[in-house]
């Protein structure tokens, strides 16, 4: 018998963290509970569609590129992809809020 503790996958933990931040933004936009749930459902779909892994092969010999430099390049690529994905995600949230405003589901607070 083993005492194995199962944790949710990383994507589930990431979504839980992101969702908390999104809720603040959505509430600040003046959304009702129904609209908040609608936006979160659509954003969860967008989040899930962005979950992928990237593999990079750098065809350089060890004599040309040492292991540390290879790891550094990989880390930089991963960070750039994360930043790009985060920006796309925030842009999507803004569009969802604008859509709800256009549909009269949220009062446009910029007017």
C-alpha positions in Angstrom: 0.0 0.0 0.0 1.4 3.4 -0.9 0.5 6.8 0.1 0.6 8.6 -3.2 -0.8 12.1 -3.3 -2.0 13.0 -6.7 -1.8 16.7 -7.7 -3.7 18.2 -10.6 -1.8 18.6 -13.8 0.2 21.8 -14.3 -2.4 23.1 -16.8 -5.1 22.8 -14.2 -3.1 24.6 -11.5 -2.1 27.3 -14.1 -5.8 27.8 -15.0 -6.8 28.1 -11.4 -4.2 30.9 -10.9 -5.1 32.7 -14.1 -8.8 32.4 -13.4 -8.4 34.3 -10.2 -6.7 37.2 -12.0 -9.3 37.2 -14.8 -12.1 37.4 -12.3 -10.7 40.6 -10.9 -10.5 42.1 -14.4 -14.0 41.0 -15.4 -15.5 42.3 -12.2 -13.7 45.6 -12.6 -15.3 45.8 -16.1 -18.7 45.7 -14.4 -19.8 42.2 -15.4 -22.6 40.5 -13.7 -22.2 36.9 -12.3 -23.8 35.5 -15.5 -21.5 37.5 -17.8 -18.5 36.6 -15.6 -19.3 32.9 -16.0 -19.8 33.3 -19.7 -16.4 35.1 -20.2 -14.6 32.6 -18.0 -16.0 29.7 -19.9 -14.9 31.2 -23.2 -11.5 32.1 -21.8 -11.0 28.6 -20.5 -11.6 27.3 -24.0 -9.0 29.8 -25.3 -6.6 28.7 -22.5 -7.0 25.0 -23.3 -6.5 25.6 -27.0 -3.1 27.3 -26.2 -1.8 24.3 -24.2 0.9 22.7 -26.3 4.5 21.8 -26.0 7.2 23.0 -28.3 10.3 21.1 -29.1 13.4 22.8 -30.5 16.2 21.0 -32.1 19.4 23.0 -32.3 21.7 21.1 -34.8 25.0 22.2 -33.4 27.8 19.9 -32.3 28.9 19.9 -28.7 32.3 21.3 -29.8 30.4 24.3 -31.2 27.9 24.8 -28.5 28.3 23.6 -24.9 25.4 22.2 -22.9 24.9 25.3 -20.8 24.5 27.6 -23.8 22.1 25.1 -25.3 20.0 25.2 -22.1 20.2 29.0 -22.1 18.9 29.2 -25.7 16.0 26.8 -24.9 15.1 28.9 -21.8 15.1 32.1 -23.8 12.8 30.6 -26.5 10.4 29.2 -23.9 10.2 32.6 -22.1 9.5 34.4 -25.4 6.8 31.9 -26.3 5.2 32.4 -22.8 5.2 36.2 -23.1 3.7 36.0 -26.6 1.0 33.5 -25.4 0.2 35.7 -22.4 -0.3 38.7 -24.6 -2.6 36.8 -27.0 -4.6 35.6 -23.9 -5.0 39.1 -22.5 -6.0 40.5 -25.9 -8.6 37.7 -26.1 -10.0 38.8 -22.7 -10.3 42.4 -23.8 -12.2 41.2 -26.9 -14.5 39.1 -24.8 -15.3 42.1 -22.5 -15.8 44.4 -25.5 -18.2 41.8 -27.0 -20.2 41.7 -23.8 -20.3 45.5 -23.8 -21.4 45.6 -27.4 -24.2 43.1 -26.6 -25.3 45.3 -23.7 -24.3 42.7 -21.1 -21.8 45.0 -19.5 -22.0 48.8 -19.2 -19.2 50.5 -21.1 -17.4 52.4 -18.3 -15.3 54.4 -20.7 -18.4 56.5 -21.7 
